[in-house]
Amino acid sequence: MSDVLAGPAPCSGDRTAPPSVTVVVCAYTLDRWEDLVAGLAALRTQTRPAEEVLLVVDHAPDLLDLARTALGPGTTVLENVFERGLSGARNTGAAAAAGDVVLFLDDDARPDADWVAAGVAAYADTDVVGTGGSAVPVWDSPGRPDWFPEAFLWVVGCSYEGLPGDGAAIRNPIGASMGFRRADLLAAGGFTSGIGRVGRHPVGCEETELSIRVRRRRSSARIVHTTTAVVHHRVRRDRATVGYFLRRCFWEGWSKAVVAAAVGPQDALSSERSYATRVLPRAVLRGVASTARGRGSAGLQQAAAVVAGFATTAVGYGYGLLSRSTGTGAGRG
């Protein structure tokens, strides 16, 4: 993590007053320009507007030049000043933010009109240090594959089967729609580089590792699920394939091993235990039963995908433990 972000928390002001909000959007490629523009436009029509919107461009000069010339007032364009990758871009935004609360939005996600209002409401409780909203998949044509199970929508960065209800405490948010008190985020040192997505490998879990560190700073700290803070997250056709599904599962397992080494397996795998023992078995049984009742083969395909996804994630976790012990890693690709 960046030394710039380490150290004592800055003063966060009067926590009895409504918090000010900065929205940080991170982008790295011209391929998502139309989605990025649509998301920024949606931020300008919020029922409760953010005090500022920061677009952080991650080491992409062409995108940086276009954003600075094409985007109108209301969006401040910054260049990632830290290491290449999503963690560095988010840290750049958090360091520059003026708001008490920093809400993060993906560059291919479009927020509902009340996303900011819903995302910031939970911070009326001074023990709330972070929030996680809902991410609804928007599939490119021809749509969601029949074999793709609800329990694995995290593979494409969306809300998945098994998440708790509104207001419930969660270990970590989904990155496409999340927020943190800026003071707590900076005091914890920000996002750790080397965990989040960089290069060709679909790694992740930087939100998990940060959330654990943020909550550890004080015993009463909570991160809560704000289901009414909704974004619509685009899922491109190349992510609706079996190949991507299995690759993402593998590198999720690898990422979990990295997080376990950093914060300990008890916290790193706390949510995964109930997910693996309750959510996944139900998903398999439901899929098999659906096919057995003559409702087509989709249920059986989804059951098979759940088994394959779990097994591949476990293999990735084992590989991650091995790579940590031997000093190898995912590389930058």
N, C-alpha and C positions, 0 to 999 in steps of 0.2 A: 504494500500500500504506500501511498505517497507520504514522504516526510512532511510535505506542506500541510497535509490534513491531520497529522498527528498532534497530540498535545491537548491542553485544556479546552473545554467547550467554551465557545464564545457566549456572551450574555444573550439570552433569548428574549429579554424584555418581560413585560407583564403577561403572564400566562392566563390571567383572567380575562384579558381582552381577546377579541377574535383574532386569530393568527393571520398574518399576511402570507401570501402564497406565491412561490415561483414555480413555474412549470419548466422542466428541462426535457428537451427532445434531443436524442443523439442520433446522428446519421453518418453513414460512411460510404454510400454509393449513389451514383446518379440513377441507377436502375429503379430506385424507389421514389424518384422525384415527385411523380404525380400523387402517390400516397402521402408523401411528406407534406405537400402543399394542401391536400385535403384535410389532413390532421391539424395543421396550423390554422386553416380557415375555421374549423370547428372550434378551436380554442378562442377565436375572436367573437364567437356568438354564445358564449357560456352565460347561463343565468346568473352565475356569480363569477365574474371574470377574475383571472389571476392578476396580481399586481405587476408581474413581469413574465415574459416567455423567453427562454434562452434556447437557441439551437446550437448544439455543439457538433462540429464537423470533425470526424476522426481521421486525420491525416489523409485527406482526399482533396487536393488542391483544386481540381476542376469543380467539384461540388461546392467548395468554399467560395470560389469566385462567383459561381452562379447564384448561390444563396445571398451573397452580399449585394449583388446587382438586381436580382429579381424579386426578392422579398420586400414587402413594403414596411412601413413603420408598425411597431407593435411587437416585432420579433428581433431580438438582439442575437447576432450571429457571432459565435466564438469558435476558435480553433482549439482542439484538444492539446493541452500543454504538457500532458503526461504521456506515458507509454501507450503505444497503439493498442486499441481494443476498447470494448464497451466499458470496462471498469475505469480506465483512464478518462474516457469521455464523460462518464457520469461524475467522476471526481472533479473534473474541470467545471462542470455545471454547478455542482454543490459549492465549490469554493467561491465561485463568482456570484452565487445567488444572494439576493437581499431579503428574501422571504423567510418567515419563521418556519414554514413548512415547505419542503421541496417535493413536488409531485413529478414522477417520471413517466414519460409516455414514449412508446416505441415509434419509430419513423414510419411504420406501416400500419399504425393503429389510428382509428378515428373515434374520438370521445363523444359520448352523448352530451346533450346540451347542459345537463346538470352534473357533469363529471367532476368539475372542480368543487362545486358545492357539496356533493356527496363525499368526495375524497377528503375534504378538510373538516367536515362536521365532527368526526370522531375525536378530534384534537381538543374539543372542549373538556375532555377528561385529561387531566394533566399527567396521568400515568400512561397514556397512549403515546408511544414513541414512533409507531409506524402503522401503516395501513396497506391492505391489499385489496384491490378492486376486482371486478369481474372482466374477463376477456372472452368475448364471443367470437368464434371462428367465422370468417367470411371466406369460403372456399372458392378458388378459381374454378372455372368450368373444366370438367363436367360436374363438379361438386365433391362432397365428401365420399370417399370410397366406401362401398358396402362393408368391407372388412375392418374398417378403422373403428376401434372401440372407444367409447366415451371415457373410460378410465385412463386412457393414454393421450388425451388431448393436450396434456402438458408437453408432449413431443413437439407440437406446433405452437407452443407458447400461449395456450388458452386454458380457461378454467375447465376442470375435469371432475369426473364422478368421484365422490368421496370427500369433497371439501365441506367444511362446516358451514352453518348458517350465518346470517348477517349479525355482526357484532361479536361473533365468537373469537376467542384468542387463537391465533395461528402462529406457527413457528416462523414462517417467512411468506412474503407476498409473491405473486407472479409479476415478473419484471415489466410486462406490457402495461400494467396499471398499478402503480404503487406509490407510496409516499413515506417520508420520514421527517421528523423534526430536524431541522438543519443543525441545531446545536448538538443534538445527540449523535447525528450522523458524523459530524466533524470530530466530536470528542472521541468517537470509537475509531477514528483513523480513516474513514471512508472505505470504498470498495477495494478489495485486494486484487492487484494485477496478477496475471497468471492463472486465474480461475475462469473468468468470463470469456466470452467468445472472441477469438482472434484467429484469423486465417481460415483454413478449410475445415477444421475439426469443429463439429457442433457441440462444443463444451458449454458448461453453464455452472450454476450453483453459486455464483457470486452473491446473489441476493440472500441465499441461505446462510452463507458464512458471515456476511455483514450483520444480518438480523440477529444471529446468535451473539455476536460481540456487542451489539447495541443493547440487547436485553440483559446481558450479564453485568452491565455497568450499575444497575440498581435493581433490587429484588422486585419492586412493584411495577417495573416496566412491562408494557404489553404491546403487542402488534395485533391488530384486529382485522377481521374480514369485513369489508364494506361492499356488500354485494350490489348496492345501488350505484356504485361508481363504475359505470360500464363503458368499456371501449369495444370497438368492433375491429378485430385483428385479422388482417388479410393472411390467408394461407395460399401460397403459390403452388402451382401444379407440381413443381419439382419436389415439394415437400409432402405430397400426397402419394408417395410411392413406398413400396415395401423396403427398398434399399435405404431411403432416408430414414424411415421409421426405425430400422435396426441400427443404423449408424448413430442416430440420436440417442437411442437407448444405451448403446455401448458407451458413448462418451458421457452420458449422464452418470452411469456407474463409475466411470473413471473420475469424474468431477467429485462425486460423493466421497471417494477414497481420499482425494486431496483435502476436502473439507474435514473429513474425519481425522486426518493427520494434524490439521491445524487447530481444531476445537474439541477433538475427542469424539469417539463413535457414539457415545450416549446421546449427545445433542444432535450430532450430524445425522443420525438415523432415527430420531424419535418419531417423526411423522411416517417414515417408511415402514416401520414395524406394523402399525395398524393398517396401513394401506395394503401391505403384502398379505396380511393374515385375514383381513375382513373385506376390503373393497375388491381385490382381484379374484378371490374365490367366488364371490357373488357374481362378478361379471362373467366368469367362465360358466358357472352353472346356468345363469340366465341365457347365455348364448346357446348352450347345448339344448336347453329346454325349448327354446324358441324353434330351433330346427326340428326337434323331435315332435313338436306340435304341428308340423307341416307348414311353417311360416317362411320357408325358403332356407337357403344355405348361408345367408348373411350372418345369422347368429353363431353358427359353427365356425365361420371364418373369423369372427370377432373373438370367439373363445380361443382359437388357435393363435391369433395375434397377441392376446393377453399373455398366453404361456410363453410364446416366443420373445415378447418384449421383456417379460420378467427375467427369463433365462439370459438374454443378451445383456441386460443391465447388470445382472449378477456377475457375468463374465467380465464386463467392463470394470466393475468394482474390484474384482480379483486382480485384473491387469493393473489397475491403478495402485493397489497395494504393492504389487510386485515392482512397478516402475518407481515407486517411492523408495523401495528398499535397495534398488539397483542404481538409482540415479538417472534413469531414463525418463522421458516424458512425452507429451503429445506433440511437441514441436510447434512451429509457427505456421508452416504450410502456406 
